[in-house]
Amino acid sequence: MFSSVERFLKAAVVDKTPSISSAAIVSSYHLFPAGKDVIKRWANEVHEAINSKPTSLVGSASSYLTSFSTSSSSYSTPPSSSNINQYHALGLLYLIRQHDRMAVTKLIQQLAGSSRGGFGSSSGILRNTFAYCLLIRFAAKILDEDPNSR
């Protein structure tokens, strides 16, 4: 059964709507024990979900309200400013790569190195504070397991 929904979940992971992407990533996280091999092949899509650009909030609330009130056939969702899909994607990517120490180290260096402008910088890849906390947890775990750091 898992193979029949694989294509839909894989497409939903990189969806432009943050709520759809986040739901697909969380579902994949919960399905990971049942289909490790399938979900491990999605590493590129999950990484793309982390790197996805934030949606613009300028004028979105007014356009959403007018589209909702004028036409019931066209449904438009307001963009999310929380970028929670980055948090979920980072958790799933770690779950996929947790047994490969070099891959986790490279992921930490790539995401931590991108935020040189400071916390909350618009130039960095990560825009979610929970994702930053998760990245710090992963870095601390790598340092705890390193025999040379003692």
Secondary structure, 3 states (H helix, E strand, C coil): CHHHHHHHHHHHHCCCCHHHHHHHHHHHHHHCCCCHHHHHCCHHHHHHHHHCCCCCCCCHHHHHHHHHHHCCCCCCCCCCCCCHHHHHHHHHHHHHHCCCHHHHHHHHHHHHHCCCCCCCCCCCCCCCHHHHHHHHHHHHHHHHHCHHHC
